[in-house]
Amino acid sequence: MVERPTLAVLGAGSWGTALAALTARNGVPTRLWGRDRMALAAMAASRRNQRYLPDIELPPGLDFESDLATAVRGAGMVLIVVPSHAFASLLAELAPLLDAGTAIAWATKGFEPGTGRFLHELVAERLPGRAAAVVTGPSFAREVAAGLPSAVTVHSDDDAFAQQLASLLHAPNLRAYSGSDVLGAELGGAMKNVLAVATGIADGMGLGLNARAGLITRGMNEMLRLGVALGARPETLIGLSGLGDLVLTCTGDLSRNRRLGLALGRGIAIDEAVRQIGQVVESVFTVDEVARLADQHGLELPITAGVRAVLHGEVTPVAALRALMAREQKPEYPQGLFGVQASQPLRHC
């Protein structure tokens, strides 16, 4: 029997609500916290998140709490599901509130805006000495909440905690895997949002399925090259947190980042596109941090650079595409996938 500690899910948007509903259905004592007191009261009364998941009935075992201190009091685990730009400030609020043994996890995808630091670095700095894990993978909130088949992966330096959290999430319609490459899992979950904008732009411009496939494949190449430079494991990036999430986000119209790209490709201004989506679009914050990391490691990531230029209004989508297509002809992998000559065995990768 897996121990079922009380879980506090912090963030009552679509993904936080979906995960809280999942764990509550799994018999985990679950509290859902959000900053909007009135919205939480409405959710408790109607058993629905009318703004984000109006068609999903929330389980009776899910509790709602608008006071942060009360939400985390006595919790064995805290799962943070807020946008990346709000992550650091929430950690600061949590620091004096958590019990000594409370473990920390997050299903947020992105970096600290302005620094490019990974979220696990912020956790280690603000909440040191705790078991910590990231939950990521190809998982649209609406489909998870509806009980459609899905898969996620939990990565932690603490194998026992990764297994424990994965067991709490694992359900008849959700497979939860585990791993120990926190950096790689975070990179895949963040970088795929940038690449989804590129495929969305191409689809919005009506460039066809060939273009979409090419962008996904070459985008995967950019993710792998940056990941290896940072010390991520290649197998992590070709797994659920990298390739899996990339394919989902680049092809599924539930993706806010893809929808942003679609709007830009159709000629809609970025401010209006974000307004129409009505939720945080992580790529707007993430693209600068991916570009900063690439510069630090001397890497040329042309798709990422093109998306950044479009989102900053420096070029039009048409001009960005023209620049991509005008790049010189070259071998697909001139030095092997990880900078090793193709004639050599891929050792220690």
C-alpha positions in Angstrom: 0.0 0.0 0.0 1.4 3.4 -1.1 1.4 6.0 1.6 -1.0 8.7 0.8 0.1 12.0 2.4 -2.1 15.1 2.2 -1.3 16.9 -1.1 -1.7 20.6 -1.5 -2.0 21.6 -5.1 -1.1 25.3 -5.6 -2.7 26.9 -8.6 -6.3 26.5 -9.6 -6.0 27.0 -13.4 -6.7 24.2 -15.8 -3.7 22.1 -15.1 -3.7 22.5 -11.4 -7.4 21.7 -11.3 -6.9 18.6 -13.5 -4.1 17.3 -11.3 -6.0 17.9 -8.1 -9.0 16.1 -9.5 -6.9 13.2 -10.6 -5.2 12.7 -7.2 -8.5 13.2 -5.3 -10.1 10.5 -7.5 -7.1 8.3 -6.6 -7.9 8.6 -2.9 -5.2 11.1 -2.1 -6.4 13.7 0.4 -6.1 16.8 -1.8 -6.5 20.5 -1.2 -6.6 23.0 -4.1 -5.4 26.5 -3.5 -5.8 29.6 -5.7 -5.5 33.3 -5.2 -9.1 34.1 -6.4 -11.2 33.5 -3.3 -14.5 34.0 -5.1 -13.5 31.6 -7.9 -12.6 28.9 -5.4 -15.9 29.4 -3.5 -17.8 29.0 -6.8 -15.8 25.8 -7.6 -16.6 24.4 -4.2 -20.3 25.1 -4.6 -20.7 23.9 -8.2 -17.9 21.2 -8.2 -16.7 22.6 -11.5 -14.0 25.0 -12.6 -16.3 27.1 -14.8 -13.6 29.2 -16.4 -11.1 26.5 -17.4 -12.8 23.1 -17.2 -16.6 23.8 -17.3 -17.5 20.3 -18.5 -15.7 18.4 -15.8 -17.3 17.5 -12.5 -14.8 17.7 -9.7 -14.7 14.8 -7.2 -16.3 15.1 -3.8 -13.0 14.3 -2.1 -11.3 17.5 -3.4 -11.1 20.4 -0.9 -10.7 24.0 -1.8 -8.7 26.5 0.3 -8.0 30.2 -0.5 -5.6 30.7 2.5 -2.1 29.6 1.5 -1.0 28.9 5.1 -4.0 26.7 5.7 -3.6 25.0 2.4 -0.1 23.7 3.1 -0.5 23.1 6.9 0.2 19.5 7.6 0.6 18.6 3.9 3.1 15.9 3.2 3.6 17.2 -0.3 3.1 20.5 -2.2 2.6 20.5 -5.9 3.0 23.9 -7.5 1.1 24.5 -10.8 1.4 28.3 -11.4 2.9 30.1 -14.4 6.7 30.3 -14.5 6.7 34.1 -14.0 4.9 33.6 -10.6 7.0 30.6 -9.5 9.7 32.4 -7.6 7.4 34.7 -5.7 5.3 31.7 -4.6 8.4 29.9 -3.3 9.2 33.0 -1.2 5.7 32.9 0.3 5.9 29.2 1.0 9.3 29.2 2.7 8.1 30.3 6.2 4.9 28.2 5.9 6.0 24.7 5.2 6.5 22.0 7.8 10.1 20.6 7.9 9.3 17.3 6.2 7.0 18.6 3.4 8.3 17.6 0.0 8.0 19.9 -3.0 7.0 19.2 -6.6 6.0 21.3 -9.5 4.1 20.9 -12.8 5.1 24.4 -14.0 7.0 24.5 -17.4 9.5 27.3 -18.1 12.4 29.3 -16.6 12.8 32.2 -14.2 12.2 35.2 -16.5 15.2 37.5 -16.8 17.8 35.0 -15.6 17.2 31.7 -17.5 17.5 29.8 -14.3 15.8 26.4 -14.2 13.0 26.1 -11.7 14.8 23.3 -9.8 17.6 25.8 -9.1 15.0 28.2 -7.5 13.6 25.4 -5.4 17.1 24.4 -4.2 17.8 28.0 -3.3 14.5 29.0 -1.7 13.5 25.6 -0.1 16.8 23.8 0.5 17.0 20.3 1.9 13.7 19.0 0.7 12.7 16.1 -1.5 11.9 17.8 -4.8 10.5 16.7 -8.2 9.1 17.9 -11.5 6.0 16.5 -13.1 5.9 16.9 -16.9 5.0 15.2 -20.2 2.4 15.4 -23.0 -0.7 16.1 -21.1 -3.4 18.6 -22.0 -5.3 19.5 -18.8 -8.8 19.0 -20.4 -8.0 15.5 -21.5 -6.5 14.4 -18.2 -9.5 15.9 -16.3 -11.8 14.0 -18.6 -10.1 10.7 -17.9 -8.7 10.2 -21.5 -5.6 8.1 -21.7 -2.4 10.1 -20.9 1.1 9.7 -19.7 3.4 11.9 -17.6 6.9 11.5 -16.0 8.2 12.5 -12.6 11.9 13.3 -12.3 13.8 13.8 -9.0 17.2 13.4 -7.6 15.4 11.4 -4.8 14.4 8.2 -6.5 12.1 7.2 -3.6 10.2 10.5 -3.8 9.9 10.2 -7.6 8.4 6.8 -7.2 6.1 7.9 -4.5 4.7 10.9 -6.4 4.4 8.8 -9.6 2.4 6.2 -7.7 0.0 8.9 -6.4 -0.6 10.2 -9.9 -0.8 6.7 -11.6 -4.4 5.9 -12.5 -6.3 3.6 -14.9 -6.2 6.3 -17.6 -2.9 7.9 -16.7 0.5 6.2 -16.7 3.1 8.0 -14.5 6.7 7.1 -15.2 9.7 8.2 -13.1 13.3 9.3 -13.7 16.2 11.2 -12.3 17.1 13.8 -14.9 15.4 16.9 -13.5 17.3 19.3 -15.8 16.4 17.4 -19.0 12.8 17.0 -18.0 12.5 20.7 -17.3 14.2 21.7 -20.6 11.9 19.6 -22.7 8.8 20.9 -21.0 9.9 24.5 -21.5 11.5 24.5 -24.9 8.6 22.7 -26.6 6.5 25.7 -26.1 8.8 27.8 -28.2 8.9 25.3 -31.0 5.1 25.0 -30.9 4.9 28.6 -31.9 7.0 27.9 -35.0 4.7 25.0 -36.1 1.6 27.1 -35.3 2.9 30.0 -37.5 3.6 27.6 -40.4 0.1 26.1 -40.1 -1.4 29.5 -39.8 0.3 30.5 -43.0 -1.1 27.3 -44.7 2.4 25.9 -45.5 1.4 22.3 -45.3 2.1 19.1 -43.4 5.7 18.8 -44.8 6.6 22.1 -43.2 5.1 21.1 -39.9 7.0 17.8 -39.9 10.3 19.5 -40.8 9.9 22.1 -38.1 9.2 19.4 -35.4 12.1 17.3 -36.5 14.6 20.2 -36.7 13.2 21.6 -33.5 13.9 18.3 -31.8 17.4 18.7 -33.0 17.7 22.1 -31.3 16.3 20.7 -28.1 18.8 17.8 -28.1 21.8 20.0 -28.9 21.0 22.5 -26.1 20.2 19.7 -23.7 23.5 17.9 -24.3 25.4 21.1 -23.8 23.6 21.7 -20.5 24.2 18.2 -19.3 20.8 16.6 -19.9 20.5 13.0 -20.9 19.5 12.4 -24.5 17.1 9.6 -23.5 15.1 12.1 -21.4 14.6 14.4 -24.3 13.5 11.7 -26.7 11.0 10.5 -24.0 7.7 11.9 -22.7 9.2 15.2 -21.4 10.9 16.1 -24.7 9.7 14.4 -27.9 6.3 13.4 -26.4 5.5 16.9 -25.2 6.9 18.5 -28.4 4.7 16.4 -30.7 1.6 17.1 -28.6 2.1 20.8 -28.3 3.1 21.3 -32.0 0.1 19.4 -33.3 -2.7 19.8 -30.8 -5.0 22.8 -31.0 -5.5 22.8 -27.2 -2.0 24.1 -26.9 -2.0 27.8 -26.1 1.5 28.2 -27.7 0.4 26.5 -30.9 -2.7 28.7 -31.0 -0.5 31.8 -30.6 1.5 30.7 -33.6 -1.6 30.0 -35.6 -2.8 33.5 -34.9 0.5 35.1 -35.8 0.7 33.1 -39.0 -2.8 34.4 -39.9 -1.6 38.0 -39.4 -3.1 38.7 -36.0 -0.9 41.0 -33.7 0.7 39.3 -30.8 -1.1 41.4 -28.1 -4.5 40.6 -29.6 -3.6 36.9 -30.0 -2.6 36.6 -26.3 -5.8 38.4 -25.4 -8.0 36.0 -27.4 -6.3 33.0 -25.8 -7.1 34.4 -22.4 -4.5 32.5 -20.4 -0.7 32.7 -19.9 1.2 31.7 -23.0 4.5 30.4 -21.6 6.5 30.8 -24.9 6.3 34.6 -24.5 8.4 34.3 -21.4 10.5 31.2 -22.3 11.8 32.2 -25.7 14.3 34.8 -24.3 15.6 32.3 -21.8 16.2 29.6 -24.4 18.0 32.1 -26.6 20.1 33.2 -23.6 21.1 29.6 -22.8 22.0 29.0 -26.4 24.2 32.1 -26.5 26.0 31.0 -23.3 26.9 27.7 -24.9 27.8 29.1 -28.4 24.9 27.3 -30.1 23.0 28.4 -33.1 19.3 27.5 -32.8 17.7 29.0 -35.9 14.1 28.0 -35.3 14.3 29.4 -31.7 15.9 32.6 -33.0 13.2 33.0 -35.6 10.4 32.6 -33.0 12.1 35.1 -30.7 12.4 37.6 -33.5 8.7 37.2 -34.4 7.5 37.5 -30.8 9.6 40.6 -30.3 8.2 42.2 -33.5 11.6 42.3 -35.1 10.5 40.4 -38.2 7.3 39.2 -39.7 6.5 35.5 -39.8 7.0 35.6 -43.6 10.5 37.1 -43.2 11.4 34.6 -40.4 10.4 31.7 -42.7 12.4 33.2 -45.6 15.5 33.4 -43.4 15.1 29.8 -42.3 14.7 28.5 -45.9 17.7 30.6 -47.1 20.1 28.9 -44.8 23.0 27.1 -46.5 22.7 23.4 -47.6 24.6 21.1 -45.2 24.7 17.6 -43.9 21.8 16.8 -41.5 24.2 15.7 -38.7 27.7 17.0 -39.7 29.3 15.8 -36.4 26.8 13.1 -35.4 23.8 13.7 -33.2 25.8 14.8 -30.1 28.9 16.2 -31.7 30.6 12.8 -32.3 31.7 11.8 -35.8 29.2 9.3 -37.3 32.0 6.8 -37.8 32.7 6.7 -34.1 30.6 4.8 -31.5 28.3 7.0 -29.4 29.8 6.3 -26.1 29.1 8.2 -22.9 26.2 10.1 -24.4 
